Amino acid sequence: MKWVGVDLHIHTILSPCGDWDMSPKKIVERAKEVGLSVMGITDHHMVENFPAVSYWGKRLGILVIPGMEIQTKEEVHVLALFKDYELAYNFQKKIWNYLPEETNNEDLFGVQVVVNEKDEVERIENRLLLTSIQLSLEEVVNLIKKFGGIVILAHIDKNSFSVLSNLGFIPEGLDYDLLELSKNARVDKFLESNPYLVAKKDSFIISSDAHYIGDIEKPRTFIGLDKLTVESVFTSLKNKIIKIEKVEV
């Protein structure tokens, strides 16, 4: 078994507020530079830039996993990771049944761009992605599970758009897999403030939530893999074969 660095929360130029430098090729080049082996592409309510990122991942030796960041009706952010693009795209189609019919304000949120592997614009997505869908947290989690996905409660240490900031607690019986902390988090300090989560610390990961190239940094989360495949990644995440590197004070 080999320990490899992962970042399971990375956006592209398809996400509102994403920087134009977050093109597929540049994202993968940056991931290679900082020592990532596995990355999750998790744009808001869409997965359609995954193929272009995966194209470059295969050429540079980075395993790219299709995913999505969903905003529930409670304004809680949840990450979903899927085993292949077909599952992810079908999940997107399902989620869009609950996405409000609102137009993106490009002056406020930026342009939402689907690109190909040459970083050429395929189309502009005009529907507003940075909004809540009309499904509850529990409904979103259950839907991800129906599609065979991994559920990550996103950036639970943040003061907005997290399960703890918006609900104040993690609902008992919620069928999630992992709890994400933001990239500069100190696990010990977080647990001091949230001692009831000590029993869940094996479920913690740390991700970048990158919207800018500079946000993608050296990994702090590592998983043990027998081989660099999506199946192996899913097995390690579900079995909590995870370690987190401490941040230097």
TITITOR-538679 format. One record per residue (C-alpha): residue in one letter; x, y, z. Coordinates in steps of 0.001 Angstrom, whole numbers, plus 524288, in hexadecimal, padded with zeros to 5 digits. Each point is the difference from the previous one (the first is absolute). Layout:
@resn=A, c1=X, c2=Y, c3=Z;
...
end
This chain:
@resn=M, c1=80000, c2=80000, c3=80000;
@resn=K, c1=804A2, c2=80DA1, c3=7FC96;
@resn=W, c1=7FBC2, c2=80CDA, c3=8063D;
@resn=V, c1=7FC37, c2=80A24, c3=7F5C7;
@resn=G, c1=7FBE6, c2=80E32, c3=80112;
@resn=V, c1=7F1FD, c2=8037E, c3=7FCB7;
@resn=D, c1=7F7C1, c2=80C3E, c3=7FE76;
@resn=L, c1=7F1B1, c2=7FC86, c3=7FE24;
@resn=H, c1=7FA52, c2=80DB4, c3=7FEC9;
@resn=I, c1=804BC, c2=80786, c3=7F416;
@resn=H, c1=7F7EE, c2=808FF, c3=7F74F;
@resn=T, c1=801F9, c2=803DB, c3=7F1C5;
@resn=I, c1=7FC09, c2=80BD1, c3=7F807;
@resn=L, c1=7F278, c2=7F9EE, c3=7FF58;
@resn=S, c1=7FD91, c2=803CA, c3=80E25;
@resn=P, c1=7FAD2, c2=80D99, c3=80311;
@resn=C, c1=80AA4, c2=80874, c3=805FC;
@resn=G, c1=80A43, c2=7F70D, c3=7FA10;
@resn=D, c1=80C1A, c2=80655, c3=7FA46;
@resn=W, c1=802B9, c2=7FF44, c3=7F164;
@resn=D, c1=80CF6, c2=7F97C, c3=80318;
@resn=M, c1=7F86A, c2=7F416, c3=804E5;
@resn=S, c1=80054, c2=7F970, c3=7F2CD;
@resn=P, c1=80179, c2=7F128, c3=7FF35;
@resn=K, c1=80E20, c2=7FFFC, c3=7FB5F;
@resn=K, c1=8048C, c2=80A0F, c3=809F3;
@resn=I, c1=7F907, c2=7F91C, c3=80B28;
@resn=V, c1=80698, c2=7F30E, c3=7FD20;
@resn=E, c1=80D47, c2=80649, c3=7FDDB;
@resn=R, c1=7FEBD, c2=806B2, c3=80D2E;
@resn=A, c1=7FBB1, c2=7F340, c3=80674;
@resn=K, c1=80C0F, c2=7F94C, c3=7FA8C;
@resn=E, c1=808B1, c2=80B19, c3=804A1;
@resn=V, c1=7FB4F, c2=7FF5B, c3=80E27;
@resn=G, c1=8004A, c2=7F12A, c3=80104;
@resn=L, c1=7F1D9, c2=7FBD4, c3=7FEC7;
@resn=S, c1=7FCEE, c2=7F262, c3=7FB05;
@resn=V, c1=7F12A, c2=80089, c3=800F6;
@resn=M, c1=7F6DB, c2=80B74, c3=7FE08;
@resn=G, c1=7F14B, c2=801AD, c3=80042;
@resn=I, c1=7F9D9, c2=809A0, c3=7F68E;
@resn=T, c1=7F44B, c2=80591, c3=80734;
@resn=D, c1=7F989, c2=80B44, c3=7F8EF;
@resn=H, c1=7F324, c2=80567, c3=804E1;
@resn=H, c1=7F4A6, c2=7F797, c3=7FB2A;
@resn=M, c1=80725, c2=7FBFE, c3=7F37E;
@resn=V, c1=809FD, c2=7F5CA, c3=7FBEE;
@resn=E, c1=8023E, c2=8036B, c3=7F1BC;
@resn=N, c1=80E0E, c2=804BA, c3=80121;
@resn=F, c1=8044A, c2=7F2DF, c3=80571;
@resn=P, c1=80331, c2=7F9D8, c3=7F2B3;
@resn=A, c1=809A3, c2=80AC7, c3=7FC8C;
@resn=V, c1=8069D, c2=7FF76, c3=80D54;
@resn=S, c1=80091, c2=7F123, c3=7FF4A;
@resn=Y, c1=80651, c2=800F5, c3=7F288;
@resn=W, c1=80B7D, c2=80758, c3=805D4;
@resn=G, c1=80016, c2=7F7B2, c3=80C36;
@resn=K, c1=8027A, c2=7F3C8, c3=7F7ED;
@resn=R, c1=80B4B, c2=806B2, c3=7F913;
@resn=L, c1=80669, c2=8051F, c3=80C4B;
@resn=G, c1=7FD75, c2=7F478, c3=808F9;
@resn=I, c1=7F581, c2=80624, c3=808A2;
@resn=L, c1=7F3BF, c2=7F82C, c3=802FE;
@resn=V, c1=7F437, c2=808EC, c3=7FE3F;
@resn=I, c1=7F306, c2=7FC6E, c3=8064E;
@resn=P, c1=7F312, c2=805BE, c3=7FB4A;
@resn=G, c1=7F87E, c2=80728, c3=80A64;
@resn=M, c1=7F725, c2=80B4D, c3=80365;
@resn=E, c1=7FD76, c2=809D8, c3=80ABE;
@resn=I, c1=7F194, c2=800E7, c3=80356;
@resn=Q, c1=7F953, c2=80AA0, c3=807D8;
@resn=T, c1=7F443, c2=7FAA6, c3=80747;
@resn=K, c1=7F3CE, c2=807D1, c3=8030F;
@resn=E, c1=805D2, c2=8027C, c3=80D8D;
@resn=E, c1=80BB6, c2=80623, c3=7F8D8;
@resn=V, c1=808F0, c2=7F4FC, c3=8047A;
@resn=H, c1=80ABE, c2=7FC30, c3=7F67E;
@resn=V, c1=801D7, c2=7F18D, c3=7FD40;
@resn=L, c1=80A2D, c2=7F996, c3=7F745;
@resn=A, c1=7FCC1, c2=7F411, c3=7F7E6;
@resn=L, c1=80A33, c2=7F756, c3=7F97C;
@resn=F, c1=7FC6E, c2=7F5E0, c3=7F5C4;
@resn=K, c1=806C8, c2=7F434, c3=7FA23;
@resn=D, c1=7FE7D, c2=80470, c3=7F1F0;
@resn=Y, c1=7FB69, c2=80B38, c3=7F79F;
@resn=E, c1=7F37C, c2=7F955, c3=7FB85;
@resn=L, c1=7FB41, c2=7FED3, c3=80E00;
@resn=A, c1=8041A, c2=80DED, c3=802DF;
@resn=Y, c1=7F92D, c2=80574, c3=7F3FB;
@resn=N, c1=7F384, c2=7F87F, c3=802DB;
@resn=F, c1=8007E, c2=8055D, c3=80DD8;
@resn=Q, c1=80145, c2=80DB0, c3=7FA5D;
@resn=K, c1=7F3EF, c2=7FDF5, c3=7F7B0;
@resn=K, c1=7F888, c2=7FB8C, c3=80C11;
@resn=I, c1=804AE, c2=80B60, c3=80851;
@resn=W, c1=7FC1D, c2=809C8, c3=7F590;
@resn=N, c1=7F1CE, c2=7FC4A, c3=8021F;
@resn=Y, c1=8016F, c2=80716, c3=80D06;
@resn=L, c1=8086E, c2=80B6E, c3=7FB86;
@resn=P, c1=7F884, c2=80CE7, c3=7FF45;
@resn=E, c1=7FD9C, c2=805D1, c3=7F27F;
@resn=E, c1=8087A, c2=80BE8, c3=80253;
@resn=T, c1=809A8, c2=80694, c3=7F6CD;
@resn=N, c1=80E05, c2=80208, c3=80425;
@resn=N, c1=80415, c2=80E01, c3=80291;
@resn=E, c1=80D56, c2=80036, c3=7F970;
@resn=D, c1=80388, c2=80D45, c3=8059B;
@resn=L, c1=7FDDB, c2=7FABC, c3=80DAB;
@resn=F, c1=80437, c2=7F1C7, c3=7FF23;
@resn=G, c1=8083B, c2=7FF23, c3=7F3B4;
@resn=V, c1=7FE6E, c2=7F7EE, c3=7F3A7;
@resn=Q, c1=7FD1B, c2=7F16E, c3=80130;
@resn=V, c1=807F8, c2=7F964, c3=7F554;
@resn=V, c1=8002B, c2=7F21F, c3=7FAB8;
@resn=V, c1=80CE4, c2=7FD56, c3=7F917;
@resn=N, c1=8069F, c2=7F506, c3=7F880;
@resn=E, c1=80D70, c2=7FA0E, c3=801E3;
@resn=K, c1=80615, c2=80B06, c3=7F7FC;
@resn=D, c1=7FA5C, c2=809DD, c3=80996;
@resn=E, c1=7F709, c2=804A8, c3=7F526;
@resn=V, c1=7F292, c2=804EC, c3=803E9;
@resn=E, c1=7F56F, c2=7F647, c3=7FC5C;
@resn=R, c1=7F4D6, c2=807E6, c3=8058C;
@resn=I, c1=7FBE8, c2=809B3, c3=80A73;
@resn=E, c1=7F6B2, c2=7FACE, c3=80A55;
@resn=N, c1=7F5F5, c2=80A9E, c3=80284;
@resn=R, c1=7F854, c2=7F955, c3=80AB9;
@resn=L, c1=803E8, c2=80490, c3=80D8C;
@resn=L, c1=807F6, c2=7F554, c3=806A0;
@resn=L, c1=80360, c2=806E1, c3=80CAD;
@resn=T, c1=7F2ED, c2=7FE21, c3=806B1;
@resn=S, c1=7F8A1, c2=7F63A, c3=80859;
@resn=I, c1=7F8B3, c2=7F4AE, c3=7FA0C;
@resn=Q, c1=7F2B0, c2=7FC31, c3=8053C;
@resn=L, c1=80493, c2=7F3E9, c3=8073B;
@resn=S, c1=80346, c2=7FEB8, c3=80E65;
@resn=L, c1=80D25, c2=7FB8C, c3=8051F;
@resn=E, c1=7FAB7, c2=7F27A, c3=802D4;
@resn=E, c1=7F9CC, c2=7FF14, c3=7F282;
@resn=V, c1=80CB8, c2=80406, c3=7F95E;
@resn=V, c1=807F4, c2=7F630, c3=807C6;
@resn=N, c1=7F67B, c2=7F50F, c3=7FCF7;
@resn=L, c1=7FFF4, c2=8037C, c3=7F18B;
@resn=I, c1=80EDF, c2=7FFB7, c3=7FF4B;
@resn=K, c1=7FFC2, c2=7F28B, c3=80636;
@resn=K, c1=7F61D, c2=7FB32, c3=7F5F0;
@resn=F, c1=809F0, c2=80379, c3=7F582;
@resn=G, c1=80AC2, c2=7F897, c3=80731;
@resn=G, c1=80704, c2=80C6F, c3=803EA;
@resn=I, c1=80834, c2=803EB, c3=80B96;
@resn=V, c1=7FA29, c2=80AA8, c3=8089C;
@resn=I, c1=808CA, c2=80A65, c3=805FA;
@resn=L, c1=7FA7C, c2=80AA5, c3=808B6;
@resn=A, c1=80799, c2=80BAE, c3=7FAFA;
@resn=H, c1=808AE, c2=80961, c3=807C4;
@resn=I, c1=7F8E5, c2=7FD8E, c3=80CD6;
@resn=D, c1=80924, c2=8097A, c3=8070A;
@resn=K, c1=7FBA0, c2=80BC1, c3=7F7E5;
@resn=N, c1=7F67A, c2=80A36, c3=804DF;
@resn=S, c1=7F71B, c2=7FEFD, c3=7F434;
@resn=F, c1=7FA86, c2=7F59F, c3=7F6F2;
@resn=S, c1=803AC, c2=7F4D9, c3=80920;
@resn=V, c1=7F7E8, c2=7F65A, c3=807A7;
@resn=L, c1=804F4, c2=80550, c3=80CF6;
@resn=S, c1=7FE70, c2=80E6B, c3=7FCAD;
@resn=N, c1=7F267, c2=7FE69, c3=7FA67;
@resn=L, c1=7FA15, c2=7F517, c3=8081D;
@resn=G, c1=808C1, c2=80069, c3=80BFB;
@resn=F, c1=80199, c2=7F13A, c3=80023;
@resn=I, c1=80164, c2=7F40D, c3=7F755;
@resn=P, c1=7F2CE, c2=7F921, c3=7FF8F;
@resn=E, c1=8001F, c2=7F2BE, c3=8068F;
@resn=G, c1=7FF5C, c2=7F4F2, c3=7F62D;
@resn=L, c1=80458, c2=8084A, c3=7F476;
@resn=D, c1=80684, c2=7F68D, c3=7F67D;
@resn=Y, c1=80C5D, c2=807AF, c3=7FCE9;
@resn=D, c1=80D9D, c2=7FA52, c3=7FDE6;
@resn=L, c1=8098C, c2=80B02, c3=8030B;
@resn=L, c1=800F7, c2=80D22, c3=806CB;
@resn=E, c1=807F6, c2=80A61, c3=7F909;
@resn=L, c1=807D8, c2=80AAE, c3=806A1;
@resn=S, c1=80568, c2=80BCB, c3=7F8C0;
@resn=K, c1=80DFF, c2=8001C, c3=7FB58;
@resn=N, c1=8064C, c2=80762, c3=80B52;
@resn=A, c1=7F85B, c2=7F92B, c3=80AA6;
@resn=R, c1=80676, c2=7FA87, c3=80C28;
@resn=V, c1=7F90B, c2=7F38D, c3=803AC;
@resn=D, c1=803D5, c2=80100, c3=80E54;
@resn=K, c1=7FA9C, c2=80DCD, c3=8013B;
@resn=F, c1=7F397, c2=7FC4A, c3=7F8DC;
@resn=L, c1=7FDBC, c2=7F488, c3=80928;
@resn=E, c1=80258, c2=8088B, c3=80BDF;
@resn=S, c1=7F467, c2=80825, c3=7FB96;
@resn=N, c1=7F81D, c2=7F431, c3=7FBAF;
@resn=P, c1=80391, c2=7F4F6, c3=80964;
@resn=Y, c1=7F3F0, c2=7F81F, c3=7FC85;
@resn=L, c1=80656, c2=7FD6F, c3=7F2A8;
@resn=V, c1=80C2C, c2=7F977, c3=805A5;
@resn=A, c1=7F9BA, c2=7F2D6, c3=7FD40;
@resn=K, c1=7FEBC, c2=8040D, c3=7F1A9;
@resn=K, c1=80E04, c2=804AE, c3=7FE0D;
@resn=D, c1=8034E, c2=7F436, c3=7F78A;
@resn=S, c1=7F63A, c2=8057F, c3=7F643;
@resn=F, c1=80700, c2=80D19, c3=7FE8C;
@resn=I, c1=8065C, c2=80477, c3=7F376;
@resn=I, c1=805D0, c2=80D2D, c3=7FC77;
@resn=S, c1=7FDD7, c2=805C3, c3=7F279;
@resn=S, c1=802FF, c2=80CC6, c3=7F932;
@resn=D, c1=7F28F, c2=803E1, c3=7FAB5;
@resn=A, c1=80860, c2=80630, c3=7F57B;
@resn=H, c1=7FA15, c2=80AB8, c3=7F78C;
@resn=Y, c1=80D62, c2=80594, c3=7FC53;
@resn=I, c1=80C56, c2=7F920, c3=7FB83;
@resn=G, c1=8077B, c2=8049F, c3=80BEA;
@resn=D, c1=7F5ED, c2=7F97A, c3=808B8;
@resn=I, c1=804FC, c2=7F2B4, c3=7FB9D;
@resn=E, c1=80B1E, c2=7FD2D, c3=80953;
@resn=K, c1=807BD, c2=7F47E, c3=80523;
@resn=P, c1=7F68A, c2=7F5B2, c3=804E1;
@resn=R, c1=7FCC0, c2=7FEBB, c3=80E56;
@resn=T, c1=7F780, c2=7F3F4, c3=7FE30;
@resn=F, c1=805EB, c2=7F2FF, c3=7FC24;
@resn=I, c1=7F95D, c2=7F30A, c3=7FD41;
@resn=G, c1=805D0, c2=7F272, c3=7FF4E;
@resn=L, c1=7FE8B, c2=7F9A0, c3=7F2A8;
@resn=D, c1=803A9, c2=7F2D9, c3=7FA6D;
@resn=K, c1=7FEC9, c2=805BF, c3=7F265;
@resn=L, c1=7FC75, c2=80D11, c3=7FA1F;
@resn=T, c1=7F1FE, c2=7FD3E, c3=7FBDF;
@resn=V, c1=7F2C9, c2=805C3, c3=8033C;
@resn=E, c1=7FBB3, c2=7F319, c3=805FF;
@resn=S, c1=80BC8, c2=80006, c3=80910;
@resn=V, c1=7FD8E, c2=80E32, c3=803C2;
@resn=F, c1=7F1D2, c2=7FD18, c3=8034E;
@resn=T, c1=80402, c2=7F431, c3=80811;
@resn=S, c1=80A18, c2=807BE, c3=807AC;
@resn=L, c1=7F6BB, c2=80B52, c3=8027F;
@resn=K, c1=7F4FB, c2=7F724, c3=80473;
@resn=N, c1=80940, c2=7F84B, c3=808CA;
@resn=K, c1=8060C, c2=80C90, c3=80555;
@resn=I, c1=80DE1, c2=7FC91, c3=7FBC0;
@resn=I, c1=8032E, c2=80E62, c3=80190;
@resn=K, c1=80A37, c2=8083A, c3=806B9;
@resn=I, c1=80102, c2=80EAB, c3=80143;
@resn=E, c1=80CA4, c2=8078E, c3=80054;
@resn=K, c1=8008B, c2=809F0, c3=80AF3;
@resn=V, c1=80184, c2=80E49, c3=7FC8F;
@resn=E, c1=80C1A, c2=8067C, c3=80548;
@resn=V, c1=7FD3C, c2=80A7A, c3=80A30;
end
